């Protein structure tokens, strides 16, 4: 029976319309990110540099390679010294000449030796710029020097073991020596005979990059979530579990078939994603000699395993597959246990978030190191299990990290298989429970009576879809962050703020007189300071007396930098009709013209809207309830309008909670004044017509943020109406709406232009005088919002 069920379960997945699309999209994005992250910049060499360098290295005997790399790094460092001297001399001023002479004095021999090479040129052998060549040579030299020191590394371990073994508290074994004594003996035993290990000097960048891509790990997690949810909730949402379980072999054998399919699909996804990484770096950078020992890779030199790099990569793929299978089983088990997909999603997210916290915040040398590595995130870092030498304290016995990791992984896989099969076979409907929240009595009555569409839809959105939990956590985290946020105002900024608060408003005769008096005061203080220096040079006063006289004058002159900003503002206002004196820092921080927080705010809004609204429409489509709603008195159109308004309410609430803390902090730290003044009062807005005031600019900027949030929620609703599946809607919305913003925060600036980021950052566009870009993205954002609204209405009328 199993062999009849298994092909059917596998065919359901492979024939699914979204499976191939999702896997291909993740693979495409993964390869794209690998390419983008490896692009050359000021200090990052191009990929061909590693291939060219390896060709030169391959021509040399192995024992000559470290010297070759060392001489190459020394040559580039000397050329860099000459380059610095010539750059300073090109300034053609006393400061440049002094700095050039200082460098020459520090290393005159190197300057004289490499001057002719610099003049001849041709020193760039692998890259396009000297900065790239310097960074490239330094990286290679550090790795080669580390590998060349491998015998000393083994000698140090042996000596440390001998020393500690002689200490009485470590000399015992078992209960007397404890973990420390056992760890010393095990370390000495593991490294015994490693002196015969041959270190092959080769380029390791390709190997280390192929096994340590965090983006690939994130995509693998995303695929496991989606795929494991699909395997269970596709049938559960259609009420097929009871029917399937009533057939012959519909319990244990069906679950065994699903688990087998999960193992095959996770294995295929692992091969596609991580095998794709290995192939990508093999062709772009090169993996080097795969037969060399794993100790020949600098990052894994401390490993005590006697395996080659090729074997390391194969075991890495096998470990990744097992751990992906384990996480897939976890998600499947929770999906089988929980009735609602939203509850399962929250529980899985909490478990993985807890694992991430353990892995990120526990130090590697703490007493609970085992918790750092023996969790889902720690196990997922297969390169650490294989390449890191670490013994864990397991009941006062030292056990290798790799051994514990493999043992825990296999044990959990077996446990999850047994538990999932038992739950599926014994529990009615395939679910044990649902994550429930105690709700008010009137809401429970409403659930039974169902007279108010508004109350019923709110109940479904807040409690069934768990938006109430998400919003509560969001409010708590935002409030905690706002309460604990600290902002530092520099002394110059405080002086500038004090001056501008006194001079706020239109320029008057009193304003001009005050500024002139302050300028005269600072001039007098400078004159006194010069007089003191003159008296000191003429020996009229001693140095101690000069220091005492200087101190109060320098303290008074400490305000001059802040006053110079006031003076610059005054000159601008005086020459700009209709302008006023305005404390600009508060206004600019409010508008976020420096783009320091707006992108993060948009990311927060996008993620919260996706999580709260992705399942508002599909929850009826998956069970066919939308057809039943169409037969009611108010009908589908009214219900959908209520759903849309509830989603809009979520958007307003989330946007307000996201944006208000920053507004309050700006008001507390800087103060917000002068909004009625013309926008031209600030030099950064001198291109804006004089009849527009700062209040209008501020209103426009926040309306742009609100419109961007509106476009986001409307597109989420539009996509959910088109896709009609909660999990797919979640995935596609995350890829289309949230991912570009996240990548923008990660430093990939061009991703901002395939999202609502430019218009959300309208203040920065205004400050940079990019009016055309602002108009274009404003029109696109408004069009996206209109498209979503019209699309939803069109679907309502068609049905």
N, C-alpha and C positions, 0 to 999 in steps of 0.2 A: 504493500500500500504506500509506503514511504516513497518508493521510486515512481509512483504515479502522481503523488502530490507534489514532490520536489520540482519536476519540470514545469508544472503549472504555476507554482509560486515564483519560480525564476522568470518565466515568461511574462507574468504580470508586471514584474519590475522592468524588464528590458523593453517591453512594449509600451510602457507608460509614456505618455506624450512629453512629460517634463523631465524624465530621468536623464536622457541623453543630453538634453538642452542644458540642464543644470551642471552636469559633469563637464561638458564641453566649455561652458562659460567659466567655471572655476579653473579649468586647465588653462584657458586663454588668459584669464586675468593673472594667474600665477606666473606664466611665462613672461607676460608683459611686465609684471612688477620685477621679476628677476633681471630683465633687460634694463629696465629703468633704473633700478638701484645700482647697477653696475656701470652706468654711464660715467664717462670721464668728466671731472670738474677741476677746480684749481689744484687740489691735492690728490684726487683719485686718478690713478693711471688708467688708460684704456685697456680693454681686455686683451688686445693683441700684444701688449707689453709682456704679459706673462708667457704667452706662447713663444715670442721672440727670445725672451730670456732663457726659457727652458731649452731652446735649440742650442744656444751658446753653452749652456751648462752641460748638455748631453755630450758635447765634444770633448769634455775634460774627464780625466780619471776622477773617481769619487773622492779620493783623499785630497785633491787639489781644489775642489769646489769651494770650501769655506774661505780659503785665501783669495780666490778669485772674487768672491762676493765682497769680502772685506776691502780689497783694493779698489773695487768699483765704488763702494760706498765712500771711501776716503777721497777718491778723485772727485766725486760729485760734491762732497762737502767742501773741498778746496775751491772748486769752481763757484760754489754758492758764496763763499767768502769774498772772492774777487767780484762777483756780481753785486754784492751788498756795497762794497767800496765804491764801485763805479756808479751805482745808483745814488749814493750820498754825494759824490762829487758832482753829479749832474744837477744838483740843486743850485750850485753856483752861489753859495752864501757861506757865511762863517760857521753856522750850525752844521751844515752838511759836511764841510771840510773837517771840522772837529770830530764828527762821528766817524768819518772815513779814516782819519788818522788813528783814532782810538782802536778801530778794528785791526788796522795794520800792526799796531804795537802789540796787540794780544797774540797775533799769529803771523809775524812777518815772514817766517820761513814758508808757510803755506801760501801766502800771497805771492811771494816771488816765484815759487815753484809752479803755481797754476796760472799765473798771469798770461804766459805765452799760450797755454792751452785754451784759455778763455778767448784770447784774441784770434786764435786760429779757428775756433768754432768746432762743430762736429762732435761735441761732447754729449749731445742728446742721442742716446743709442736706442731707447725703447719708448720714449714718450715725446710729447710735443712741446712741453714747457719745462723749465728748470725746477719749478715748484713740484710738478708731478714727478720728475726724475728724482728729486731729493727725497720725497715721501716714499717713493717706490724702493729706492736703494736702502733707505733706513729700515723699512719693514723687512726686506729680505735679509739684511745683515743681522738684525735682531734675531730672526728665526734661525739662521745658520749658526750664529754664535750660541744660541741655546742648544741646538742639536749637537754642536761640537763639544758642549759641556756635559754630554750624557754620561761618560765615564765618571766624571766628578760628582754628578748627581747620584749615581749608584754608590759611590764611595761614601758620600755624606750620609746616605740612608744606612749603610752598613755600620759606620762609626757611631751614628746616633743610636742604633739598635744596641750595639755593644755597650755604650755608655749607660743607657737607661736600664739595660738588663742587670747592670751591677748595682743599681739603686735598690735598696731593700724593699721599698713599697711596690716595686714593679717586678721583683725577682721571682715571686711565687707564680703559681698557675691556678687556674680554676678559681675557687672562692678566695684564696689568699692573694693572688695577683689581680683578680678581677679583669674587667675589660681592658684596662691599660696594659697590663702585663701580657694578656693574650694578643692584644693588637700589635705590640712590639714584636712578639715571636712570629705572628702571622705575616707581618710586613717583611721581616727578614727572610722568612721562608718563601714568600711569593716572589721576591726579587733575587733569590738565590739562582745563580746561573745566568742571569740576564746580561752578564758581561760579554757573553758570546753574541748578543744581538747586534746585527749589522745595521748601522745607521746609514741610510742612503740619502744623500743631500739632493733634494728635489723641491720643486715648487708645490706648496701645500694649500695655496689659496683656493683652488677648485674644490678640494676635498672638504675643507672646513666650511666653505660657503654652501656646498650641496647639502650638508646634513644639519645646518643651523638656521634655516630660513623660518622666521617666526610667522611670516605671512602665509607660507604653506601650511604651517600648523593651524593657523586660524581658519583657513579654507577647509582643511580636513575636519575640524570641529564642526564647521557649518554644514558640511556635507553629511556628517554622521547624524547631526540633529535632524535634518530634513528627511534623510532616507529612513531612519529608524521610526520617526513619527509616521511616515507614509505607510510603512509596512503594517502598522497596527491600526491607525485611525482611518485609513481608507475603508477598511471593513467595519470598524466599530461605528463610524458615522452613518453607515448604511444599514446598521443593525444586522450584519451578516454573521457576527460571532456566534450567536445562539444557533443559527442554522448550520454553520460549519461544524460546530461541536456536536450536533445531533447526528452527524453522518458517521459511517464506519471509519475509524482511524482519524476522526475529526478533532481529537484532543492532543494526545502526545505526539502522534506522527505529524500532525499539521504544524505544531510548534517546532518539532525537530526540523521539518522542511524549511520553516521560516528562519530558524537559526542558521541552518546550512547556507541558505541564500544570503543571509547577512554576512557570514564568513566569506563567501565568494565575492560579494560586491565590495566589502571593505578591503579585501585583498586586491581587487582590481583598482579601486580608487587609490590605495596606497601605491600601487605600481605606477599608476598614471601620474599622480602628483609628485611623489618623492623620486620615483624612477625618472620622471620628466626633469626634475632638478639635476639629477646626476648626469643625464644626457646633455642638458643645457650647458652645464659647466664643463663637461668633457669637450664639447665642440667650441665653446666660447673662450675658455681659459685653459683647459687641459687639466686632467687629474694626475698626470705624472705616471711613474712606474707603479702599476697596481700590485706588483709582486714585492715591493719593498715593505719592511716591517711597519706596523702601526706606530711604533716609537719614532719613525722617521717623519711623522707629522708633528710639528711643534706643539699644537694644541693638545695632542694626545700622547705626548712623550712620557708622561707619568704612568701610563697604563702598564699593567703587569701581564697582559695577555700576549701570548706568542702567536699572533696572527698577522696576516698581510693586510695591506690596505684594501685589496679586492675583497678578501673575506670579511673585513670590517664593514664594507658597504653592503654586502649580502646579508650579514647578520643585522645590520641597521634596518634594512627593509623588512626583514622578518620580525624584528621587535616592534617596528612601527605598525605592522599589520596586526600583531597580537594586541597591541594597546588600542588601536582603532577598533578592533573587534570587541575588546573589553568595554570601551566607552559606548559602542553601539548596543551592546547587551544591556548596559546600564539604562540607556535611554529607552530601549525596548521594554525592559522590565517595568520601569516607571510608567510607560505608556499603557502597558497591560493592566497595571494596578489601578491607575487613575482613570476615572470616567471622562474627564474633560481634558482636552489638549492644553488648555491654558494652565490648568493646575500642574500637568506634567511638565510643561515648559518652565514654570516657575521653580519647581523642585529641582529639575536638572540644572537650571541656571544657578540656583543657590549652592548646590553641591560642587559644581565646577568653580564658582566664585570662591568658595571656601578652600578648595584645592589650590587655586591660584594664589590666595592670600598666604597659605602655608608655604608654598614654593617661593614666593617673592620676599617674604619678610622674616623668615627664620634664617639666621646666619648658618653658614656651612660648618662652623666649629662649635655649635651650641650643644647643650645636653640633649636636645630633642631633634637632632639632625635627621633621625629616621623619619620624622613627620614631614620634613622638607622634601624628601625624595620619594617616600612611599605614599604618594597620593596620585590622583589622576594626572595632574600637570607634571609632577616629578617623573612619573613613569613615562609620560609622553615624550620627555626629553631623552630619547634613546641614546643620543650621542654621549650624554653624561653617564649613563649606565655602562656604556662600553669603553669610553675613553678616560673616565675619571677614576683614579685609584682612591677608594674610600672604604673603610671598614665601619660598619654600623654596630652599635651596642645592642645585641639581642640577648637579653637575659645574662648579662655579664660575659658574653662570648663575642669575639670579633668575627663578623660575617661580612663577606664582600658585598658591596652595593649591587653589583651585577647579579649575584646569587639571590639576594633578598628580592630584588626587583623582578627577576624572572619567576621566583617562587610565588610571590604575591600575585603577579599577573595571571599565572596559570591557575592558582587557587581561586581567584575571583572569577575567572572565566568559567570554571567548573561550577562554582557556587551560583552564579547568575543563570547559567543554563538550567540547572536543577530547579532553582526557585521560579524562573519564568515558566518552565514547563509545568511545574506543580500548580502555580497560580492559574495558568490558562486551562489546565485540565480539571481543576476542582472548583473554581469560583464561577458562579453563575454570571453570565453575560460578559465574562472576561475581565471583570473589574472588581476590585475589592472595595474601593472607597473613592471619594472625591474630596479634594481640599475645600473644606467648607468654612465659611465665616459666619459667626453669629450675627444675624441681621435683625433690624427692628421688627416689632410685631406687625406694624401696618404693612411692611413690605412682604411678610409671609402671607398676610391676608390677601394682599394684592396678587400674589402668585396664584392663589386659589381662585380669586374672583375674576381677575383679568379684565376689568371694565375700562381702565384708563390706558391708552396706548403709551402715553408719556411715561407713566409710572412703570409699566411693564418693560418698556425698552430701556429705561434707566436701570431697572433691576438686572436685565440681561447684560448691559454694558458694564455696570459696576461690579456685580457679584459673579455672574457666570463667566464673563471674560476677564475677571480679576483686575479690572482697571482701578478699582478702589485700593487694592493692595499696592499696585504700581504707583498710583498717585500719592498714597500715604508715605511710601518709602522715598519717593522723589521729594516730597515736601520736607521730610525730616532731614534728608541729606543736604538739600539746598539751604535749609535753615541753619543746620550745623555749620556748613561752610561759610555762610554769611556771618554768623556769630563769631567764628574763629578767624575771620579774615583780618589781616593787619596790613595797613598801608603806611609806608614811610615817606614823609615829606622832608626833603633835604633842607638844610639851613638856608640855602639860597632861595628855595621855593617858598619857605615860610616868610622870608623878608619880602619877596616879590608879592606874596599874597597880602601882607600887611600894608604895603604901599598902595596896592590897587584897591583895597577896601576903603582906604582914605580918599582916593582920587576917583572913585567910581562915578560915572556920569559924563556930562558934556564938559569940554575944556573951557574953563573960565580964566579970568585974570588971576584969581586966587590960585588956581591950579598951576598956571605958568610961573607965578611968583614962588610957590612952594618948591617946584622942581628946580628953578634957578637957584634957590637958597640951598637946596640939598647938594646941587652940583658944586656950588661954591664951597660948601662945607667939606666935601670930599677933596677938592683941590687944595684947600688949606691943610688938610690932614696929610696929603701927599707931600706938600711943601715942608711941613714939619718933619716928616720922615726923612726927606732928603737932607734937611738941615742936620739931623742927628747923624746921618751917615757921613756928612762932611766933617762934623766935629770929631767923629771917631777916627776918620782918616788923618786928621790933623793933630791927633793925640790931645785934643782939648778935654775929652772925657774918656773914661775907661770903657772897656767892652761891657762890664757889669752894669755901669751906669747907662750905657746905650740900650742894653736889653731892658732895663727897667723903664726907660723912657719910651721904647718902642711898643711895649706890651699894650697899653691902653689905646694907642693910635692904631695898631694893627687890629685890635678888637673892633674898633669903630669902623675901620676900613673893610671889615668882613662883610658889611652890608652892601658894598659897592657892586658886586656881581648882580645881586637882585635889583639894585637901583638901575643898572645899565639896561636891564630888560624893560623896566618902567620907562626909561628914557627912549628906548626904541619904540615902544608902544605910543608914547607921547608924540614923537616925530611923525609916526604913521597917521595918527588921528588928526594932527594939525594939518597934514597935507591931503586929507581925504574928506571931502564935503559930507556932512551928515553923520560922521563917525563919532563914537564916544569912547571914553576910557572904560574898558571891560576887563575883568580878571579872566583871561582867556583859558587858563589851565582847566578850570572847572568845566567850561563849555566844551572844550576839546575832549576832555575825558568823558563827558556825558555823551557826546556824539561818537566817541571811539574812533577818532580820525587816524589814530595810529594802528588800528585794527588789532588791538591787543586781546580783545575778549569776544568780539562779535562772532567769529567763526566757531568758537567753542559753544557759544549760546545757540547758534543755528544747529550744531550737531546735537545738543541736548534736546532741542525742540523736535528735531526730526526723529530721533530715537524714541522719545516718549510718545509722539503722535503715532508712530508705526505700531508700537506695542499696545497702545490703548485702542486703536481704531482698525487694525488690520482684519479683525474677525467680526466686525459689526454687521456687515452684509453677508459674508459667506456662511455664518452660523445657521441661517435658514436654508441656504442653497444646498449644503451638504446633506441635509435630511429631507429635502423636498418640501419644507414647510412654506417656502415662498409661494407655491401654488395654492396652498390652503389659505394663506393670507389674502390672496387675490379674490377669494370668494366672500370675504367679510364685507360689512356695510361700508366701512371707511376705505377698505381696499389697500392695495399695495402702495399706491402713490402717497397716501397720507402717512403710512408707516415708514416709508423710505424718507419722507420729508422730516419726520421726527428723528430718525436715525442720523440724518445729515445735520440737523440742528444740535443734537447731542454731541456729535463729533466736533461741531463748531464751538460748542461750549467747552469741550476739552481743550481745544486749541487756544481759546482765549485764556483759560485758566493756566495752562502750561506756559504760554508765552508771558503772562503776567508774573508768574512765580520765577521764571527764568530771568526776566529783565529787571524786575523791581529791586532785587538786592543790589545790583550795580548802581542803579539810580540813587538809592539810599546811601550807599557808601560814598559816591561822588559828592552828594549833598553834605554828608558829615565831614568828609576830609577836606574838600575844597570850597564847598558852598556853590550854589548855582544862582548867579545874579546877572543882571544886564541883558536878559533875554529880549527886552523890548528895544534894545539898540539895533541899529542897522547891522546887517551881516558884514558889511565892509569895515566895521570897527575892528575886526580881526584881520591881520595881514593875510592869513591863509585863505580867507574868503573875499579877497579884494576884487575878484573877477565877477562876483555876484551883483546884480542890480541893487542900487541903494535903497529902493523902496521895500525890499525884502528884509525883515528883521530876523534876529537869531531865534525867536520863538517859532517863526514859520519854518526855519531850517530844521529845528529840533522836531517839530511836529511831522515834517516830511520824512525825516530819518526814521522815526518810530512807526510812521504809517508804512514805510517801506518794509520794515521788519515784520509788521503785522500782515502785510500783503504776502510776503514770502511764506509766512507760516500758514496763511490761508491757502495759498497755492499748494503747499505741501499736503495739507489735510485733504484738500479736494482731489488731488491726484491719488492719494491713498484710497479714498472712497471709489474713485473711478476705476482704479486697477482691481480693487476687490470685487467690483461689480462685473468686470470683464473676466477675471480669473475664476471666481466662484469657489475658491478653495483657500482656507485660512493659512495653511502652512506655505503654499506657493506664493500667496500674497505677501506674507511676511518676508520671504526670501527675496522676491523681486523688488519689493519696496526698499528693502535694506540695500540691495545692490544699486538701484537706480537713484535713490534719494539720499541715503545716509552715507554710503561708501565714498562718493566723491568728496563730501565734506570732511570725512575722517582722513582721507588721503591728503587733503589740503592742509589739515592740521599736522600731518606727518611730514610736511615739507614739499609735497608735489604740487607746486603752485598752479600749474595749468589745469588741474582737476577742479579748481574753483569755477572755471568757466563752463563746466558741464553740470553746474548746480545753481541753486539760487543764492550762492555766496556773494557774488558781486552786488546784487541789489540789496541783500540783507546788510551789507557793509556800505550803505549809501553815504554815510558820513565820510568814509575814507575816499570814496570816489569824488565827492565834492571837494575835499581838501586837495586832492591830486589834480583837480581841474579836468577830470575825465568825464565831461558832460555827455558826450556822445555814447560812451559805454554805459553810462547811467540810464540814458534814454532807451538804449537797445535792450538792456536787461530788465528795465522797468516794463517795457512793452511785452517782453517774453514772459515775465512773471505774471502779468495781468492776463496774457493770452492763455497761459497754462491754467490759471484759475478759472477763466471763462470756459476753456475747453472741458475741464473736469465737470463744472456745473452743468453745462449743456449736455455733456455725455450722459450724466446720471439722469437728467430729465428726459432725454430721448429714450433711454432704456425703460423708464417708467411708463411712458406713453405707448411703447411697443408692446409691453406686457399687459 
